[in-house]
Amino acid sequence: MKLSTYEQIYGRYKRLYKENKEYAVFYSKCIKLMHQIVQDIAKIKANEYTKTKIHITGAKAMSQLYEIKILHNFVAHQTLLKNGISIASYDHLRNIYETIIKIYLNLTHPDLGELNFKYETSQNNKELSKEEIKKIEEEYKKERYLKTDYIEKKIYSEDMRKHTREFYHTLSGLMHPSIKSMAPCYEFRPNQFMDSFKLGIGLTIPNFIILFELYEDKIKNKYKQRLSELLKEYPKYISEGIPNLIPSINNNKLKINNYNKLKDILN
């Protein structure tokens, strides 16, 4: 059997991307809508600051800043697929997942959200003494550095955690430097490529839910209408088994604590 070169493998993935034009178009619609919402919210926040001169800080600031990171990961994920890069695309899906659940931690456990903000900003905070920084680092360490598996235990019930753990392992399995993770780089695996495509589209739903959780009163009606139309098409493009990521612990602190609440907002 003649082995394929890297360029041949990339070429076959690029053709696969083009052959699934409907997926590409739908994914682009989702990313474009997320971009428009985030861009509009940024303008609103800039105008609010101009009027009030009040800075947003703490867990709330972290949650809102994370949205730009999520958007960049969606764009990067689609760009990699478009250019025939299959395995590396999973890293961006994992980043999206980890960032979404960190936002939910901020919302459902504000104390841990505040600790996360203090830790993330402590090194550049000139007003903190070395002793204060050390104390923050020690508190952060006690919370197991807010690692993904720890966050899952804080926001999901045991039954749901089995589901999210399985999903997370699907996203992470190809990212570690191992023989298992390298092997697919030398082979054409169309199913793996299409799984990445479908998982990316599927993860836009949890992110739209997060956007409406944070900014529902600021999102324009035309965007709500557009998302309502997209939701009708989702079943054609996503795989089964993608969790909505809404916390099952402390979700009374959320405005959208189940998927139907999003539908109610859009109707």
N, C-alpha and C positions, 0 to 999 in steps of 0.2 A: 504493500500500500504506500503510495506516494504521500509524503508529509506536505502539509500546506505551509506556506511562508506566513509571517506575521501580516504582511500587506494583503495577502489573499484572505486571511481570516477577517481582517478589518473590513475588507471589501464585501465579504459575504454578509457581515453584520449591517453594513450600510445599506445593502440591497434589502435586507430584511426590514430595516426601519422604513424604507421607502414603500415596501410592499404593504406595510401596515399603516397606510396614510391616514385612515380614520382615527387610529389611536393617536398618531402624532398631532392631528388637527385638534382632537378633543383635549389632549394634554395641554396644548398651546392655549386653548381657550381658558382652561383652569388657571394656568400660570399668569396669563394676561389679566384675568379678573383679580387674582390675588395682588398683582402688582398695582393695579389701579386703586384697589382699596387701601393698600399700605401707603401708596403715594398721596392719596387724598387725606388720609389720617395724619401723615407727616405735615402737610400744609396746615391742617386744622390746629395741630399741636404747636406749630411755629407761630400761628396767629394768636393762640391763647397765651403763649409765653410773651409775645410782644405787648399784649395788653396787661398781663398780670406780673410779669417778671419773676414768676414762681417756677423754680426748677422741680421736676418730678424726680423723686429719689426712691431708694429702697427697692423692695420687691416689685412694686408697680413699674418702676423704671426698667428693671431687669426684664420683666415680661414684655414690655413694649419694644425694647431694643432687640430682643430675641427674634422678633418677627422679621426683621431685615435679614438676619442670618438664615432663617428658614427659607425665605424667598430666594436668596442666593443659591442655596443648596438645591432647590427645585430647578432653577435655571441651569446649574452646573450638571445636574443629573440628566436632564433632557439633552444638553449639548454633548455629553459623553456618548449617549446612545446614538445620537444623530451621526457621530463620527466613528461609530463602530466599536466603541470601548464598552465592553459588557461588565466585566468583573469590578472594575474600579467604580462603576456607577452605584454599586451597593453601599459604598462608604457614605455617599450623600444621603441615601435613604436612612441609614443608621443615624446620621447627624440630625435629620429632621425628626425622627422618632425621639431621640434623647432630648432635643430642645423642646418639643411639645410637652413631654411629661415634666420637664423642669418648670415650664410655665404653670402647669397644673399644680405642681408642688407649691409654687409661690402663692397661688390663689387659694388653695385648700389648707395650707400650713404657713400662714404669713410669718410666723416666727422663724421658720427655716428659710423662708424667702429673704427675710431681713438678714439672717446670718450669711446666706449666700452672697448677698449684695455687699455686706461688710468685708467678707473674705476677698471677693473679686476686686474690691477697690482699695483694700487696706495698704497695699504696697505703694500706691501713688497718693495716698492721703497724708499730706505733710503735717496735718493737725494731730495725728495719732502718735503717741510715744511708742518706743520699742516694746514696752511692757503691754500696752493695749493691743498692739499687733499680735504679740505672742498669745495673748488671751483669746483673741478671735481665732487664731490658727488652732489652738487647743480645742475650742468649742467645735470648730469645723471638723476636726479629727474625730471627736466623739460621735459625730453624726456620719461617720464613715465616709467623709469627704463628699457626701451627697452623690455617691455613685449610682449608676442606673438601677442596679438591682435593689439598692436601699430605697430609692425613690419609689420604685414599684411597690415595695412593701408598705410604704407610707400612704399610698393613694389607691391601691387596689386590694380587693378581697382576695383570699387564697384561690378561689375558683377562677377569678378573672386573671390573677397573676400567672396561672399555668398557661393561659392563652397568650398573655403579653410576653412571657418568657420565651415561649415557642416562636412567636413572631420575631422577637428580638434576635434570637439565635439564627433565624433564617436570614436576617439582614447582616449579621456579624460573621457568619461562618466562613465567608470568602475573604475576610479582611485581614486575618492574621497571617504572618509570614510562615507558612507551613507548606509541605508538599501538597496537601489536599487543596489549599487555596491557590497554589501556583499552577496546578495541572490544567484547569480550565483555560488558562491564558494561551495554552498551546493547542487548543482544540476549538472547533466550532460547535457551540452548544446553543442552538436556537431557543430551546425551552427556557434556559436560564436567562437569556436575553429578554424574552417576552415576559417572564416572571418579573424582571426588574421594571419593565415598562408598566405592567399592570399594578405593581406595588407602588410605583411613583404616583400614578393616577389615583390609586386608592388612598394614599396618604394625604392627598389634597383635601379630602373630606374632613379628617380631624383638624386640619389647619384652618379650614373655613369655619369650623365650629369654634376654634380658639379666637379667630378674628372677631366673630360675632359676640363671643363671651366678653372680650375686651372693649369692643367699640360699637356694639349694636346700635346705640342711639346716635352714632355719628356716621353710619354707613348709609349712603344714598339709596333711595328706593329703586333706582334703575339697576343698581348692583344686586339688590335683593331679588329683583325679578330675573336677572341673568342667572344667578345661582339656582333659583327655583327651576329654571329650564334645564340647567346642567344636571341637577339631581335626578331628573327623569331619565337622562341618558346614561348615568353611571353604571347601571347593571350590565350594559353591553361591554364595558371595558375593564372592569376590575375583577380580581380573583376573590373567591370566598375565603373567609378566615382573617380578613383585615379588621382588627379591633378599632372601635371608634375612639378609644383612648380616654373617654370621659371617666374621671375617678369614681370609684364606688365607695370610697371612704371620705367623709367630710364633704360630700358633694352638695350638701345643703347650703354651702357657701358660694355655689355657682348659680348663675342665671340660667345657663343651659346645662341641666344635669341629666338630660337624656336626649336621644336623637330627635324624638318627636317635638321637643321644645324648639329646635331649630326650624322644623317645618312650620310650626305655629307662627314663628316670627316672620317667615317668608310669605305666609298666606295673608 
